[in-house]
Amino acid sequence: MDRPLTIWAKLLLRLGLVLLALGVVPALLVQYVFVGFDALIPAMLLFSAAPLGGLITAGGLILFLVALARRKPEEPS
């Protein structure tokens, strides 16, 4: 596998998943656990961090597929 592409793909996937979690988890907690709290900040995170995390995750998946496609076939021993 192409080493730099794989490293970038893994980093983008991790960053995207962290941003998705930062956007979705607080909104779910306010919706179901902390019902009495104001949901303004979790809603802002949901509409700002989560879409960015989704785009970065999609980019990381595409980059990972490109790295898999560019992999050199292994020669028999």
KOLFI-387101 format. One record per atom (N, C-alpha, C): residue number from 0; residue in one letter; atom name; y, z, x. Coordinates in steps of 0.02 Angstrom, whole numbers, plus 50000, padded with zeros to 5 digits. Layout:
BEGIN
<torkol pos="NUM" code="A" site="CA" v="Y" w="Z" u="X"/>
...
***
This chain:
BEGIN
<torkol pos="0" code="M" site="N" v="49942" w="50000" u="50042"/>
<torkol pos="0" code="M" site="CA" v="50000" w="50000" u="50000"/>
<torkol pos="0" code="M" site="C" v="50062" w="50000" u="50044"/>
<torkol pos="1" code="D" site="N" v="50114" w="49970" u="50021"/>
<torkol pos="1" code="D" site="CA" v="50175" w="49967" u="50059"/>
<torkol pos="1" code="D" site="C" v="50206" w="50037" u="50058"/>
<torkol pos="2" code="R" site="N" v="50208" w="50068" u="50116"/>
<torkol pos="2" code="R" site="CA" v="50226" w="50139" u="50121"/>
<torkol pos="2" code="R" site="C" v="50296" w="50156" u="50096"/>
<torkol pos="3" code="P" site="N" v="50350" w="50121" u="50117"/>
<torkol pos="3" code="P" site="CA" v="50416" w="50140" u="50092"/>
<torkol pos="3" code="P" site="C" v="50423" w="50131" u="50016"/>
<torkol pos="4" code="L" site="N" v="50394" w="50079" u="49989"/>
<torkol pos="4" code="L" site="CA" v="50397" w="50069" u="49917"/>
<torkol pos="4" code="L" site="C" v="50361" w="50125" u="49880"/>
<torkol pos="5" code="T" site="N" v="50306" w="50146" u="49906"/>
<torkol pos="5" code="T" site="CA" v="50268" w="50200" u="49874"/>
<torkol pos="5" code="T" site="C" v="50308" w="50265" u="49876"/>
<torkol pos="6" code="I" site="N" v="50340" w="50279" u="49932"/>
<torkol pos="6" code="I" site="CA" v="50380" w="50340" u="49937"/>
<torkol pos="6" code="I" site="C" v="50438" w="50339" u="49887"/>
<torkol pos="7" code="W" site="N" v="50473" w="50283" u="49883"/>
<torkol pos="7" code="W" site="CA" v="50529" w="50276" u="49836"/>
<torkol pos="7" code="W" site="C" v="50504" w="50281" u="49765"/>
<torkol pos="8" code="A" site="N" v="50447" w="50251" u="49750"/>
<torkol pos="8" code="A" site="CA" v="50420" w="50253" u="49682"/>
<torkol pos="8" code="A" site="C" v="50404" w="50325" u="49662"/>
<torkol pos="9" code="K" site="N" v="50372" w="50362" u="49707"/>
<torkol pos="9" code="K" site="CA" v="50354" w="50431" u="49691"/>
<torkol pos="9" code="K" site="C" v="50417" w="50474" u="49682"/>
<torkol pos="10" code="L" site="N" v="50467" w="50463" u="49724"/>
<torkol pos="10" code="L" site="CA" v="50528" w="50502" u="49717"/>
<torkol pos="10" code="L" site="C" v="50565" w="50486" u="49653"/>
<torkol pos="11" code="L" site="N" v="50567" w="50422" u="49634"/>
<torkol pos="11" code="L" site="CA" v="50600" w="50403" u="49572"/>
<torkol pos="11" code="L" site="C" v="50562" w="50430" u="49511"/>
<torkol pos="12" code="L" site="N" v="50496" w="50429" u="49514"/>
<torkol pos="12" code="L" site="CA" v="50457" w="50457" u="49459"/>
<torkol pos="12" code="L" site="C" v="50470" w="50532" u="49451"/>
<torkol pos="13" code="R" site="N" v="50472" w="50568" u="49507"/>
<torkol pos="13" code="R" site="CA" v="50485" w="50640" u="49503"/>
<torkol pos="13" code="R" site="C" v="50555" w="50654" u="49477"/>
<torkol pos="14" code="L" site="N" v="50605" w="50617" u="49501"/>
<torkol pos="14" code="L" site="CA" v="50673" w="50627" u="49478"/>
<torkol pos="14" code="L" site="C" v="50679" w="50611" u="49404"/>
<torkol pos="15" code="G" site="N" v="50648" w="50557" u="49382"/>
<torkol pos="15" code="G" site="CA" v="50650" w="50539" u="49312"/>
<torkol pos="15" code="G" site="C" v="50618" w="50591" u="49267"/>
<torkol pos="16" code="L" site="N" v="50561" w="50617" u="49289"/>
<torkol pos="16" code="L" site="CA" v="50527" w="50668" u="49248"/>
<torkol pos="16" code="L" site="C" v="50567" w="50733" u="49245"/>
<torkol pos="17" code="V" site="N" v="50600" w="50751" u="49300"/>
<torkol pos="17" code="V" site="CA" v="50642" w="50811" u="49300"/>
<torkol pos="17" code="V" site="C" v="50701" w="50801" u="49252"/>
<torkol pos="18" code="L" site="N" v="50734" w="50743" u="49254"/>
<torkol pos="18" code="L" site="CA" v="50789" w="50730" u="49208"/>
<torkol pos="18" code="L" site="C" v="50766" w="50728" u="49136"/>
<torkol pos="19" code="L" site="N" v="50708" w="50699" u="49123"/>
<torkol pos="19" code="L" site="CA" v="50681" w="50700" u="49055"/>
<torkol pos="19" code="L" site="C" v="50669" w="50772" u="49031"/>
<torkol pos="20" code="A" site="N" v="50641" w="50813" u="49075"/>
<torkol pos="20" code="A" site="CA" v="50628" w="50882" u="49057"/>
<torkol pos="20" code="A" site="C" v="50693" w="50920" u="49045"/>
<torkol pos="21" code="L" site="N" v="50744" w="50908" u="49087"/>
<torkol pos="21" code="L" site="CA" v="50809" w="50941" u="49078"/>
<torkol pos="21" code="L" site="C" v="50842" w="50920" u="49013"/>
<torkol pos="22" code="G" site="N" v="50828" w="50861" u="48990"/>
<torkol pos="22" code="G" site="CA" v="50858" w="50838" u="48928"/>
<torkol pos="22" code="G" site="C" v="50820" w="50859" u="48866"/>
<torkol pos="23" code="V" site="N" v="50754" w="50861" u="48870"/>
<torkol pos="23" code="V" site="CA" v="50714" w="50872" u="48809"/>
<torkol pos="23" code="V" site="C" v="50696" w="50945" u="48799"/>
<torkol pos="24" code="V" site="N" v="50678" w="50981" u="48851"/>
<torkol pos="24" code="V" site="CA" v="50654" w="51050" u="48843"/>
<torkol pos="24" code="V" site="C" v="50706" w="51097" u="48813"/>
<torkol pos="25" code="P" site="N" v="50770" w="51097" u="48836"/>
<torkol pos="25" code="P" site="CA" v="50819" w="51141" u="48803"/>
<torkol pos="25" code="P" site="C" v="50829" w="51124" u="48729"/>
<torkol pos="26" code="A" site="N" v="50828" w="51060" u="48712"/>
<torkol pos="26" code="A" site="CA" v="50836" w="51042" u="48642"/>
<torkol pos="26" code="A" site="C" v="50778" w="51067" u="48600"/>
<torkol pos="27" code="L" site="N" v="50718" w="51062" u="48626"/>
<torkol pos="27" code="L" site="CA" v="50660" w="51087" u="48589"/>
<torkol pos="27" code="L" site="C" v="50660" w="51163" u="48583"/>
<torkol pos="28" code="L" site="N" v="50683" w="51197" u="48637"/>
<torkol pos="28" code="L" site="CA" v="50686" w="51270" u="48634"/>
<torkol pos="28" code="L" site="C" v="50737" w="51294" u="48582"/>
<torkol pos="29" code="V" site="N" v="50795" w="51261" u="48579"/>
<torkol pos="29" code="V" site="CA" v="50845" w="51281" u="48530"/>
<torkol pos="29" code="V" site="C" v="50822" w="51264" u="48459"/>
<torkol pos="30" code="Q" site="N" v="50786" w="51210" u="48453"/>
<torkol pos="30" code="Q" site="CA" v="50762" w="51189" u="48387"/>
<torkol pos="30" code="Q" site="C" v="50709" w="51236" u="48358"/>
<torkol pos="31" code="Y" site="N" v="50662" w="51258" u="48401"/>
<torkol pos="31" code="Y" site="CA" v="50605" w="51295" u="48375"/>
<torkol pos="31" code="Y" site="C" v="50601" w="51368" u="48394"/>
<torkol pos="32" code="V" site="N" v="50630" w="51387" u="48452"/>
<torkol pos="32" code="V" site="CA" v="50624" w="51457" u="48475"/>
<torkol pos="32" code="V" site="C" v="50687" w="51496" u="48462"/>
<torkol pos="33" code="F" site="N" v="50743" w="51472" u="48490"/>
<torkol pos="33" code="F" site="CA" v="50808" w="51506" u="48482"/>
<torkol pos="33" code="F" site="C" v="50847" w="51473" u="48426"/>
<torkol pos="34" code="V" site="N" v="50826" w="51487" u="48365"/>
<torkol pos="34" code="V" site="CA" v="50853" w="51452" u="48307"/>
<torkol pos="34" code="V" site="C" v="50926" w="51470" u="48294"/>
<torkol pos="35" code="G" site="N" v="50947" w="51530" u="48309"/>
<torkol pos="35" code="G" site="CA" v="51015" w="51551" u="48292"/>
<torkol pos="35" code="G" site="C" v="51068" w="51530" u="48342"/>
<torkol pos="36" code="F" site="N" v="51051" w="51500" u="48397"/>
<torkol pos="36" code="F" site="CA" v="51100" w="51482" u="48448"/>
<torkol pos="36" code="F" site="C" v="51132" w="51415" u="48432"/>
<torkol pos="37" code="D" site="N" v="51192" w="51405" u="48461"/>
<torkol pos="37" code="D" site="CA" v="51227" w="51342" u="48454"/>
<torkol pos="37" code="D" site="C" v="51192" w="51288" u="48495"/>
<torkol pos="38" code="A" site="N" v="51182" w="51230" u="48466"/>
<torkol pos="38" code="A" site="CA" v="51143" w="51178" u="48498"/>
<torkol pos="38" code="A" site="C" v="51186" w="51125" u="48531"/>
<torkol pos="39" code="L" site="N" v="51249" w="51140" u="48548"/>
<torkol pos="39" code="L" site="CA" v="51293" w="51090" u="48576"/>
<torkol pos="39" code="L" site="C" v="51272" w="51069" u="48646"/>
<torkol pos="40" code="I" site="N" v="51260" w="51117" u="48690"/>
<torkol pos="40" code="I" site="CA" v="51241" w="51100" u="48759"/>
<torkol pos="40" code="I" site="C" v="51173" w="51066" u="48762"/>
<torkol pos="41" code="P" site="N" v="51122" w="51091" u="48728"/>
<torkol pos="41" code="P" site="CA" v="51058" w="51054" u="48728"/>
<torkol pos="41" code="P" site="C" v="51064" w="50984" u="48699"/>
<torkol pos="42" code="A" site="N" v="51107" w="50975" u="48649"/>
<torkol pos="42" code="A" site="CA" v="51116" w="50908" u="48620"/>
<torkol pos="42" code="A" site="C" v="51150" w="50862" u="48671"/>
<torkol pos="43" code="M" site="N" v="51198" w="50888" u="48707"/>
<torkol pos="43" code="M" site="CA" v="51231" w="50847" u="48758"/>
<torkol pos="43" code="M" site="C" v="51182" w="50829" u="48813"/>
<torkol pos="44" code="L" site="N" v="51139" w="50876" u="48833"/>
<torkol pos="44" code="L" site="CA" v="51088" w="50860" u="48883"/>
<torkol pos="44" code="L" site="C" v="51038" w="50809" u="48857"/>
<torkol pos="45" code="L" site="N" v="51021" w="50815" u="48793"/>
<torkol pos="45" code="L" site="CA" v="50974" w="50769" u="48763"/>
<torkol pos="45" code="L" site="C" v="51001" w="50697" u="48764"/>
<torkol pos="46" code="F" site="N" v="51066" w="50689" u="48751"/>
<torkol pos="46" code="F" site="CA" v="51095" w="50623" u="48747"/>
<torkol pos="46" code="F" site="C" v="51123" w="50597" u="48813"/>
<torkol pos="47" code="S" site="N" v="51124" w="50639" u="48865"/>
<torkol pos="47" code="S" site="CA" v="51149" w="50614" u="48929"/>
<torkol pos="47" code="S" site="C" v="51095" w="50613" u="48983"/>
<torkol pos="48" code="A" site="N" v="51058" w="50667" u="48991"/>
<torkol pos="48" code="A" site="CA" v="51009" w="50671" u="49045"/>
<torkol pos="48" code="A" site="C" v="50943" w="50637" u="49027"/>
<torkol pos="49" code="A" site="N" v="50922" w="50642" u="48965"/>
<torkol pos="49" code="A" site="CA" v="50857" w="50614" u="48945"/>
<torkol pos="49" code="A" site="C" v="50856" w="50537" u="48949"/>
<torkol pos="50" code="P" site="N" v="50907" w="50501" u="48925"/>
<torkol pos="50" code="P" site="CA" v="50904" w="50428" u="48932"/>
<torkol pos="50" code="P" site="C" v="50906" w="50406" u="49005"/>
<torkol pos="51" code="L" site="N" v="50945" w="50440" u="49045"/>
<torkol pos="51" code="L" site="CA" v="50947" w="50424" u="49117"/>
<torkol pos="51" code="L" site="C" v="50879" w="50438" u="49149"/>
<torkol pos="52" code="G" site="N" v="50848" w="50492" u="49130"/>
<torkol pos="52" code="G" site="CA" v="50781" w="50507" u="49155"/>
<torkol pos="52" code="G" site="C" v="50730" w="50455" u="49134"/>
<torkol pos="53" code="G" site="N" v="50736" w="50431" u="49073"/>
<torkol pos="53" code="G" site="CA" v="50691" w="50378" u="49049"/>
<torkol pos="53" code="G" site="C" v="50700" w="50314" u="49088"/>
<torkol pos="54" code="L" site="N" v="50762" w="50295" u="49102"/>
<torkol pos="54" code="L" site="CA" v="50775" w="50234" u="49141"/>
<torkol pos="54" code="L" site="C" v="50750" w="50241" u="49212"/>
<torkol pos="55" code="I" site="N" v="50761" w="50299" u="49243"/>
<torkol pos="55" code="I" site="CA" v="50738" w="50309" u="49312"/>
<torkol pos="55" code="I" site="C" v="50662" w="50311" u="49315"/>
<torkol pos="56" code="T" site="N" v="50630" w="50341" u="49265"/>
<torkol pos="56" code="T" site="CA" v="50557" w="50341" u="49263"/>
<torkol pos="56" code="T" site="C" v="50529" w="50271" u="49255"/>
<torkol pos="57" code="A" site="N" v="50561" w="50231" u="49212"/>
<torkol pos="57" code="A" site="CA" v="50539" w="50161" u="49204"/>
<torkol pos="57" code="A" site="C" v="50548" w="50122" u="49269"/>
<torkol pos="58" code="G" site="N" v="50604" w="50134" u="49304"/>
<torkol pos="58" code="G" site="CA" v="50614" w="50101" u="49368"/>
<torkol pos="58" code="G" site="C" v="50563" w="50122" u="49420"/>
<torkol pos="59" code="G" site="N" v="50546" w="50186" u="49420"/>
<torkol pos="59" code="G" site="CA" v="50495" w="50210" u="49466"/>
<torkol pos="59" code="G" site="C" v="50426" w="50180" u="49452"/>
<torkol pos="60" code="L" site="N" v="50410" w="50172" u="49387"/>
<torkol pos="60" code="L" site="CA" v="50346" w="50141" u="49370"/>
<torkol pos="60" code="L" site="C" v="50344" w="50068" u="49392"/>
<torkol pos="61" code="I" site="N" v="50400" w="50032" u="49382"/>
<torkol pos="61" code="I" site="CA" v="50403" w="49962" u="49403"/>
<torkol pos="61" code="I" site="C" v="50396" w="49957" u="49479"/>
<torkol pos="62" code="L" site="N" v="50430" w="50001" u="49514"/>
<torkol pos="62" code="L" site="CA" v="50426" w="50001" u="49587"/>
<torkol pos="62" code="L" site="C" v="50356" w="50017" u="49611"/>
<torkol pos="63" code="F" site="N" v="50323" w="50063" u="49577"/>
<torkol pos="63" code="F" site="CA" v="50254" w="50080" u="49595"/>
<torkol pos="63" code="F" site="C" v="50207" w="50021" u="49584"/>
<torkol pos="64" code="L" site="N" v="50217" w="49985" u="49529"/>
<torkol pos="64" code="L" site="CA" v="50176" w="49926" u="49516"/>
<torkol pos="64" code="L" site="C" v="50189" w="49871" u="49567"/>
<torkol pos="65" code="V" site="N" v="50251" w="49864" u="49589"/>
<torkol pos="65" code="V" site="CA" v="50266" w="49816" u="49641"/>
<torkol pos="65" code="V" site="C" v="50232" w="49836" u="49706"/>
<torkol pos="66" code="A" site="N" v="50232" w="49900" u="49722"/>
<torkol pos="66" code="A" site="CA" v="50198" w="49923" u="49782"/>
<torkol pos="66" code="A" site="C" v="50123" w="49911" u="49778"/>
<torkol pos="67" code="L" site="N" v="50094" w="49919" u="49719"/>
<torkol pos="67" code="L" site="CA" v="50023" w="49905" u="49712"/>
<torkol pos="67" code="L" site="C" v="50008" w="49830" u="49719"/>
<torkol pos="68" code="A" site="N" v="50053" w="49789" u="49694"/>
<torkol pos="68" code="A" site="CA" v="50043" w="49716" u="49698"/>
<torkol pos="68" code="A" site="C" v="50051" w="49691" u="49769"/>
<torkol pos="69" code="R" site="N" v="50093" w="49724" u="49808"/>
<torkol pos="69" code="R" site="CA" v="50105" w="49702" u="49877"/>
<torkol pos="69" code="R" site="C" v="50054" w="49730" u="49926"/>
<torkol pos="70" code="R" site="N" v="50008" w="49770" u="49902"/>
<torkol pos="70" code="R" site="CA" v="49958" w="49800" u="49946"/>
<torkol pos="70" code="R" site="C" v="49916" w="49746" u="49978"/>
<torkol pos="71" code="K" site="N" v="49905" w="49753" u="50042"/>
<torkol pos="71" code="K" site="CA" v="49863" w="49706" u="50078"/>
<torkol pos="71" code="K" site="C" v="49790" w="49719" u="50062"/>
<torkol pos="72" code="P" site="N" v="49751" w="49666" u="50053"/>
<torkol pos="72" code="P" site="CA" v="49680" w="49677" u="50040"/>
<torkol pos="72" code="P" site="C" v="49646" w="49706" u="50102"/>
<torkol pos="73" code="E" site="N" v="49603" w="49754" u="50090"/>
<torkol pos="73" code="E" site="CA" v="49570" w="49787" u="50147"/>
<torkol pos="73" code="E" site="C" v="49514" w="49741" u="50172"/>
<torkol pos="74" code="E" site="N" v="49510" w="49737" u="50238"/>
<torkol pos="74" code="E" site="CA" v="49459" w="49696" u="50270"/>
<torkol pos="74" code="E" site="C" v="49394" w="49735" u="50276"/>
<torkol pos="75" code="P" site="N" v="49338" w="49702" u="50269"/>
<torkol pos="75" code="P" site="CA" v="49274" w="49738" u="50277"/>
<torkol pos="75" code="P" site="C" v="49264" w="49760" u="50349"/>
<torkol pos="76" code="S" site="N" v="49231" w="49815" u="50358"/>
<torkol pos="76" code="S" site="CA" v="49220" w="49843" u="50426"/>
<torkol pos="76" code="S" site="C" v="49168" w="49804" u="50464"/>
***
